[in-house]
Amino acid sequence: MRATLLRSLCLAGLVAAAAGPAQAASCGNDASGFPEWLADYKQQAVASGISPSVASAALDGVTYNQQVIRLDRTQHSTFGVTFEQFIAKRVTGGRVAKGKALMKSMAGAALGAAVPKNAESV
């Protein structure tokens, strides 16, 4: 569970760091096109300034998940707003507090070890 959460946090950070104008590339309707999409996504992340080691740490071992694709493709109205509007609705104080608590509890994990000790003051 914690490894999955850690990978999700790393991936979310990678996506946020690489965010520019939203232009999602399709990874296909089944797993057959996913490896090519993932390799291209890694290249884009590195081209955006993310170090190759961080891109690999976040994305190595990521697999195609049909349920995630299904859920993503049924959220048509969710992404009709800007990123700032979306974040304002979704990232509440409670979620930030929970995230900080999770980061503290994972202090021994790879991500926790890389987070500054004063992260709670951010």
Summary of the structure (lengths in Angstrom):
residues: 122
radius of gyration: 15.6
end to end distance: 25.7
largest distance: 44.0
contacts: 250
relative contact order: 0.12
helix: 64%
strand: 0%
